[in-house]
Amino acid sequence: MTTVYLHANERTQTIHCSDGSQGVVQLAAPYYQFRFYSHQHPSFWLKQSQLQDGATVKVRDIQSTDDFQLKLI
């Protein structure tokens, strides 16, 4: 499981992951869009109501399944 570190009060921000990868999260109300700079992780959308500290997200794409845990800092 990869932990994604992000600020709860910012709409567009750079995110850092526990495995050293980085990406960006943007608010496109009512969703947050997570995109990663490398192709190590798939992009995904998350409802605003789901953005909570400790929430887990399972993302399935063609090549793999990734588990993310959100850590609000």
C-alpha positions as CSV (number, residue, x, y, z in Angstrom):
1,M,0.0,0.0,0.0
2,T,1.3,3.4,-1.0
3,T,0.6,6.4,1.3
4,V,-0.2,9.6,-0.4
5,Y,0.6,12.8,1.6
6,L,-1.5,15.9,0.9
7,H,-2.8,19.1,2.4
8,A,-6.6,19.1,3.2
9,N,-7.0,22.8,2.6
10,E,-5.4,23.2,-0.9
11,R,-7.2,22.7,-4.1
12,T,-4.3,22.1,-6.5
13,Q,-1.1,20.8,-5.0
14,T,1.9,18.6,-5.5
15,I,1.5,15.3,-3.7
16,H,4.3,13.0,-2.3
17,C,4.0,9.3,-1.8
18,S,5.7,6.9,0.6
19,D,7.5,5.2,-2.2
20,G,9.2,8.4,-3.3
21,S,6.9,9.1,-6.3
22,Q,5.2,12.4,-6.8
23,G,2.2,13.7,-8.6
24,V,-0.5,16.4,-8.5
25,V,-4.0,16.6,-7.2
26,Q,-6.6,19.1,-8.6
27,L,-10.1,19.9,-7.5
28,A,-12.6,19.5,-10.2
29,A,-15.7,19.9,-8.1
30,P,-17.2,17.6,-6.8
31,Y,-14.1,15.4,-7.4
32,Y,-10.4,15.4,-6.8
33,Q,-8.2,14.2,-9.6
34,F,-5.0,12.4,-8.7
35,R,-2.3,12.2,-11.4
36,F,1.2,10.9,-10.9
37,Y,4.3,12.2,-12.8
38,S,5.7,8.7,-13.5
39,H,3.7,5.9,-14.8
40,Q,4.3,3.9,-11.6
41,H,0.8,4.5,-10.4
42,P,-2.5,5.0,-12.3
43,S,-4.5,8.2,-12.1
44,F,-7.8,8.2,-10.3
45,W,-10.7,10.4,-9.2
46,L,-12.1,10.7,-5.7
47,K,-15.3,12.4,-4.4
48,Q,-14.7,15.4,-2.1
49,S,-16.6,13.6,0.6
50,Q,-14.2,10.7,0.4
51,L,-11.1,12.8,1.1
52,Q,-10.5,11.9,4.7
53,D,-7.4,11.2,6.7
54,G,-6.6,7.5,6.7
55,A,-9.1,6.7,3.8
56,T,-8.0,3.9,1.5
57,V,-8.5,3.7,-2.2
58,K,-8.2,0.7,-4.4
59,V,-7.5,1.5,-8.0
60,R,-7.7,-1.1,-10.8
61,D,-6.4,-0.5,-14.2
62,I,-5.4,-2.7,-17.2
63,Q,-1.9,-3.5,-15.8
64,S,-2.4,-3.8,-12.0
65,T,-4.3,-3.0,-8.9
66,D,-2.9,-0.3,-6.5
67,D,-3.9,0.4,-3.0
68,F,-3.5,4.0,-1.7
69,Q,-3.9,5.4,1.8
70,L,-4.5,9.1,2.2
71,K,-2.6,11.0,4.8
72,L,-3.7,14.6,5.4
73,I,-0.9,16.8,6.7
